[in-house]
Amino acid sequence: QVQLVESGGGLVQPGGSLRLSCAASSATFSNYAMSWYRQAPGKERELVATATSAGTSTVYADSVKGRFTISRDNAKNTVYLQMNSLKPEDTAKYYCNTQILGWAYWGQGTQVTVSS
């Protein structure tokens, strides 16, 4: 069983920054890719960014390229999402995710609201 706990969401003005964190309970955290997803009201959940197990390779949704950065600290079992130049359309609940042996694990999510 893997538990993922997100933190760092909040209210921010357009153009501002936030850093999300996701702490994993698994001792094998460093073996698996980690992803951030988001879901806005009335919309489907979408993939935002993925980092490979060592964090050496990353993938981003086109909508966040150049503004968001995913990183991980395997010694701390934590993955981060640095979000810069935030836009109102980034408003959503952000979820941490990993897939282990065919099972998908999700955190409870953290709300990000971008508004003036």
KAFENVEN-V198361 format. One record per pair of residues at least 6 apart in sequence whose ideal C-beta (glycine too) atoms are under 8 Angstrom apart, sorted by the first residue. I is the first residue (numbers start at 1). J is the second residue. Records with the same first field share a line. If there is no record, write none. Layout:
BEGIN
I->J + J
END
This chain:
BEGIN
1->25
2->24 + 25 + 26 + 98 + 100 + 105
3->24 + 25 + 26 + 105 + 107
4->22 + 23 + 24 + 25 + 96 + 97 + 98 + 105 + 106 + 107
5->22 + 23 + 96 + 107 + 108
6->20 + 21 + 22 + 94 + 95 + 96 + 107 + 108 + 109 + 110
7->20 + 21 + 22 + 23 + 110
8->18 + 19 + 20 + 21 + 110
9->18 + 20 + 93 + 94 + 110 + 111 + 112 + 113
10->18 + 111 + 112 + 113
11->113 + 115
12->18 + 86 + 112 + 113 + 114
13->114 + 115 + 116
14->86 + 87 + 88 + 114 + 115 + 116
15->85 + 86
16->86 + 114
17->82 + 83 + 84 + 85 + 86
18->83 + 86 + 112
19->80 + 81 + 82 + 83
20->36 + 80 + 81 + 83 + 94 + 110 + 112
21->78 + 79 + 80
22->34 + 36 + 78 + 79 + 80 + 81 + 96 + 107
23->76 + 77 + 78
24->34 + 77 + 78 + 79 + 96 + 98
25->77
26->32 + 77 + 98 + 100
27->77
28->100
29->74 + 77 + 98
30->53 + 54 + 74 + 77
31->53
32->53 + 98 + 99 + 100
33->50 + 51 + 52 + 53 + 98 + 99
34->50 + 51 + 70 + 72 + 79 + 96 + 97 + 98
35->47 + 48 + 49 + 50 + 51 + 96 + 97 + 98
36->47 + 48 + 49 + 50 + 70 + 79 + 81 + 94 + 95 + 96 + 97
37->45 + 46 + 47 + 48 + 94 + 95 + 97
38->45 + 46 + 48 + 90 + 92 + 93 + 94 + 95 + 112
39->45 + 46 + 92 + 93 + 95 + 109
40->89 + 91 + 92 + 93
43->92
45->95
46->61
47->61
48->60 + 61 + 64 + 68 + 70 + 81 + 94
49->58 + 59 + 60 + 61 + 64 + 68 + 69 + 70 + 81
50->58 + 59 + 70
51->57 + 58 + 70 + 71 + 72 + 79
52->58
54->74
55->71 + 72 + 74
58->69 + 70
60->68 + 70
63->89
64->83 + 90
67->83 + 84 + 85 + 86
68->81 + 82 + 83 + 84
69->81 + 82 + 84
70->79 + 80 + 81 + 82
71->79 + 80 + 82
72->78 + 79 + 80
73->79 + 80
79->96
81->94
83->90 + 112
86->112 + 114
87->114
88->114 + 115
89->114
90->112 + 114
91->112 + 113 + 114 + 115
92->111 + 112
93->109 + 110 + 111 + 112
94->109 + 110 + 111 + 112
95->106 + 107 + 109
96->106 + 107
97->104 + 105 + 106 + 107
98->104 + 105
99->105
END
